[in-house]
Amino acid sequence: MLDLFADAEPWQEPLAPGATILRRFALARAPALMAGIAQVATVAPFRHMITPGGYTMSVAMTNCGELGWATNARGYLYSPVDPLSSQPWPPMPEAFTALCHEAAVAAGYPDFRPDACLINRYAPGARLSLHQDKDEPDLRAPIVSVSLGLPAVFQFGGLRRNDPLKRLLLEHGDVVVWGGESRLFYHGIQPLKPGDHPLTGEYRYNLTFRQASYNE
């Protein structure tokens, strides 16, 4: 599939009310985005966070922006500092903010101003179980999610965990944007299959842009 559409222009694929997939939208900027990931990781290294229940996440994670997502014994939170270093999270690289803005505009959210970017690194077998993104205080803002590297199966459901799921292959350069009616829909990533990508090697990377503070 990747080779079949290698020369195709980006296109939009409706997903649900308020949600869309921008196919290949980030493809041209992928090298700059990967350089930004490397830049962030030198300051805030990837780590496997431990959930409040004591479960070690299979996905390695870091953050950039004014706020970063983390876990502690009491739950999930956004913090202005990296708990490993007690230093502020690194700022978002310019390539990140430019791509996020263009994707949000293309998906119908021109006023989105993210202040947090979660960076997930998937090795073979890593997965993200079904969950809602509900730790943000202002749920009017959408989520912008960028896929880089190896393909992965994205699950997108409804407001209840047992709602029917759509399973869609996300490939290198695809961007998913969801908000409005779909903002609290359950979603996840199935275990990553082994592979070798020319830009990311054995990994898949995901950038998730959020507005983690309340905006009047």
Protein Blocks (a to p, Z undefined) as FASTA:
>chain_A
ZZmmmmpccddddfbghiacdehklmmmmmmmmmmmmmmmmmmccdddddfkopacfbdc
ddedjbdcdddfkbccddfbdfklopacddddfklmmmmmmmmmmnopakbccfbdcddd
ddehiacdddddfkbfblkbccddddehjddddddddfbfkbccddddddehiacddehj
llmgccddddddddddfklomaccddddddfbdcZZ
